Amino acid sequence: MRLKSFVFNPFYENTYVISSEAGNCLIFDPGCYEDYEVEELKEYINMNDLVVKAIINTHCHIDHVLGNDVLKSHYKVPLKIPKNEQEVFDSVPAYAPQWGMAGYRHAEVDEYLNGDENLILDEVKLKMIEVSGHSPGHLIFYNESEKKIIGGDVLFRESIGRTDLPGGNHDDLLRNIQDKVYTLPEDVKVFPGHGPSTTIGHEKQYNPFVKG
């Protein structure tokens, strides 16, 4: 699995493109809002002759969904979100202008994703694990063979996702990190929704919010 990251929008959100050996790819959490951000992502896809198969949201807060519509329209691909994130997603158009995103365009959802299932892209298998707390239906995507996680806003390097947004639950997040994330091998690398990558082992030892 090849993984490419981009940092987009005023929230410094990490967007990820993962691709298979055949050149097919998935776009995770497209936070691209400005035209130059959209073009940067498109240029990477074009230069690497990638074929976009779907757009995936780990969760549906505004900073992770800003590019959904423009990319879905351009590549003619489905948008897939976690099954328990619909209410969060539907609220984005109402508050986008308050966050300075008056140009936000809402996309239609094509498929709902369930935890404890697999997302398949050719030889790449990603296990979906629901880790609620930051948002009601947040999913992380775990490639067991390569020991990599696309983690959204669950676990950051020496921090965790905020829980003061609508649908957040601090106790749930801490418990789910302990029960569903920290039980994975310590050398698993986490690619979060903001900031640098980390490992399960590092967070179990140094994360001040959730000790292993």
C-alpha positions as CSV (number, residue, x, y, z in Angstrom):
1,M,0.0,0.0,0.0
2,R,1.4,3.4,-1.0
3,L,0.3,6.3,1.2
4,K,0.6,10.0,0.4
5,S,-0.5,12.7,2.8
6,F,-1.5,16.3,2.3
7,V,-2.2,19.1,4.8
8,F,-5.2,21.2,3.8
9,N,-7.4,24.1,5.0
10,P,-7.1,26.4,8.0
11,F,-7.4,23.5,10.4
12,Y,-4.2,21.8,9.1
13,E,-6.1,18.6,8.4
14,N,-4.3,15.6,7.0
15,T,-5.8,14.1,3.8
16,Y,-4.5,10.7,2.7
17,V,-4.4,9.0,-0.7
18,I,-3.7,5.3,-0.5
19,S,-3.0,3.3,-3.7
20,S,-2.6,-0.3,-4.8
21,E,0.0,-1.9,-7.0
22,A,-2.5,-1.7,-9.8
23,G,-2.7,2.1,-9.5
24,N,-6.2,2.3,-8.0
25,C,-6.6,4.6,-5.1
26,L,-8.9,5.8,-2.3
27,I,-9.0,9.4,-1.0
28,F,-9.5,9.6,2.8
29,D,-10.9,12.8,4.4
30,P,-10.4,15.3,1.6
31,G,-10.0,18.5,3.4
32,C,-9.1,20.5,0.3
33,Y,-11.2,23.7,0.2
34,E,-9.2,26.3,-1.8
35,D,-8.8,25.8,-5.5
36,Y,-5.0,25.4,-5.2
37,E,-5.5,22.7,-2.7
38,V,-7.8,20.8,-5.0
39,E,-5.4,21.2,-7.8
40,E,-2.5,19.9,-5.7
41,L,-4.4,16.7,-5.0
42,K,-5.5,16.3,-8.6
43,E,-1.9,16.8,-9.8
44,Y,-0.6,14.0,-7.5
45,I,-3.3,11.7,-8.8
46,N,-2.6,12.6,-12.5
47,M,1.2,12.4,-12.2
48,N,1.0,9.0,-10.7
49,D,-1.6,7.7,-13.2
50,L,-3.9,6.8,-10.3
51,V,-7.6,5.8,-10.7
52,V,-9.8,7.0,-7.9
53,K,-12.3,4.4,-6.8
54,A,-14.0,6.2,-3.8
55,I,-13.9,9.0,-1.3
56,I,-13.9,7.9,2.3
57,N,-14.6,9.9,5.5
58,T,-13.3,8.6,8.8
59,H,-15.8,11.0,10.4
60,C,-17.8,14.0,9.2
61,H,-16.6,17.1,10.9
62,I,-16.2,20.0,8.5
63,D,-12.4,20.0,8.2
64,H,-12.5,16.4,6.9
65,V,-15.3,16.8,4.3
66,L,-14.6,20.1,2.6
67,G,-13.4,18.5,-0.6
68,N,-16.0,15.7,-0.8
69,D,-18.3,17.3,-3.4
70,V,-15.7,18.7,-5.8
71,L,-13.7,15.4,-5.9
72,K,-16.8,13.2,-6.1
73,S,-18.1,15.3,-9.1
74,H,-14.7,15.4,-10.8
75,Y,-13.9,11.7,-10.5
76,K,-17.5,10.4,-10.7
77,V,-16.9,8.1,-7.7
78,P,-19.0,7.2,-4.6
79,L,-18.8,8.9,-1.3
80,K,-18.7,6.5,1.7
81,I,-19.1,7.6,5.3
82,P,-19.5,5.8,8.6
83,K,-23.1,4.7,9.2
84,N,-23.4,6.6,12.5
85,E,-22.0,9.9,11.1
86,Q,-25.0,11.0,9.0
87,E,-26.3,13.5,11.6
88,V,-22.9,15.0,12.0
89,F,-22.5,15.2,8.2
90,D,-25.9,16.8,7.7
91,S,-25.1,19.6,10.2
92,V,-22.1,20.9,8.2
93,P,-23.9,23.2,5.8
94,A,-25.6,25.0,8.7
95,Y,-22.3,26.0,10.5
96,A,-19.9,26.1,7.5
97,P,-20.3,29.9,7.0
98,Q,-19.6,30.5,10.7
99,W,-16.2,28.9,10.2
100,G,-15.5,31.0,7.2
101,M,-16.4,28.3,4.7
102,A,-19.3,30.0,2.9
103,G,-18.3,28.3,-0.3
104,Y,-18.8,24.8,1.1
105,R,-20.8,22.5,-1.2
106,H,-22.5,19.5,0.4
107,A,-22.2,16.1,-1.3
108,E,-24.7,13.2,-1.3
109,V,-23.7,10.0,0.5
110,D,-23.6,6.8,-1.6
111,E,-22.7,4.2,0.9
112,Y,-22.5,3.7,4.6
113,L,-19.6,1.9,6.3
114,N,-19.8,-0.4,9.3
115,G,-17.2,-1.2,11.9
116,D,-15.8,-4.7,12.0
117,E,-15.9,-5.1,8.3
118,N,-13.1,-4.8,5.7
119,L,-12.6,-2.2,3.0
120,I,-10.9,-3.7,0.0
121,L,-8.8,-2.0,-2.7
122,D,-7.1,-4.7,-4.8
123,E,-4.5,-6.4,-2.6
124,V,-5.0,-3.8,0.2
125,K,-7.3,-4.8,3.0
126,L,-8.3,-2.3,5.6
127,K,-10.2,-3.4,8.7
128,M,-12.8,-0.8,9.8
129,I,-13.0,-0.3,13.6
130,E,-15.5,2.0,15.1
131,V,-13.9,4.2,17.8
132,S,-16.6,6.6,18.9
133,G,-15.9,9.5,21.3
134,H,-14.6,12.3,19.1
135,S,-17.7,11.8,17.0
136,P,-20.5,9.3,17.2
137,G,-19.5,6.9,14.4
138,H,-15.8,7.6,13.9
139,L,-14.0,4.7,12.0
140,I,-10.3,4.0,11.9
141,F,-8.9,1.9,9.0
142,Y,-6.3,-0.7,9.9
143,N,-4.0,-2.4,7.4
144,E,-2.9,-5.3,9.5
145,S,-0.3,-6.7,7.0
146,E,1.6,-3.4,6.9
147,K,0.8,-2.3,10.4
148,K,-0.6,1.1,9.5
149,I,-3.8,2.9,10.6
150,I,-5.6,5.8,9.0
151,G,-6.8,7.2,12.3
152,G,-8.8,10.4,11.7
153,D,-9.2,12.4,14.9
154,V,-9.1,9.5,17.5
155,L,-5.4,9.5,18.5
156,F,-2.7,12.1,17.8
157,R,0.9,12.2,18.8
158,E,0.8,12.6,22.5
159,S,-2.8,13.8,22.3
160,I,-6.4,12.7,21.5
161,G,-9.3,14.1,19.6
162,R,-11.4,16.8,21.2
163,T,-14.7,15.7,22.7
164,D,-16.5,19.0,23.3
165,L,-18.1,19.1,19.8
166,P,-21.7,17.9,19.3
167,G,-21.8,14.1,19.6
168,G,-18.5,13.9,21.5
169,N,-18.1,11.8,24.6
170,H,-14.8,12.0,26.5
171,D,-15.3,8.8,28.5
172,D,-16.2,6.8,25.4
173,L,-13.1,8.0,23.6
174,L,-10.8,7.1,26.4
175,R,-12.4,3.7,26.8
176,N,-12.4,2.9,23.1
177,I,-8.7,3.9,22.7
178,Q,-7.8,1.5,25.5
179,D,-10.0,-1.3,24.3
180,K,-9.8,-1.0,20.5
181,V,-6.6,0.9,19.6
182,Y,-4.1,0.1,22.4
183,T,-4.8,-3.6,22.0
184,L,-3.1,-3.5,18.5
185,P,0.6,-4.2,18.2
186,E,2.9,-1.5,19.5
187,D,4.7,-1.1,16.3
188,V,1.5,-0.2,14.4
189,K,2.0,3.3,12.8
190,V,-0.9,5.7,13.2
191,F,-1.5,8.4,10.5
192,P,-3.8,10.9,12.2
193,G,-6.1,13.6,11.0
194,H,-3.8,16.3,12.3
195,G,-0.1,16.5,13.0
196,P,2.7,14.0,12.6
197,S,2.4,10.2,12.6
198,T,3.0,8.1,15.7
199,T,2.9,4.5,16.9
200,I,0.7,2.6,19.3
201,G,3.7,1.9,21.5
202,H,4.8,5.6,21.7
203,E,1.3,6.7,22.7
204,K,0.9,3.9,25.4
205,Q,4.1,5.2,27.0
206,Y,3.9,9.0,26.4
207,N,0.3,10.0,25.8
208,P,-0.8,12.1,28.8
209,F,-4.5,11.5,28.2
210,V,-4.5,7.7,27.8
211,K,-1.7,5.6,29.3
212,G,-1.2,2.0,28.1
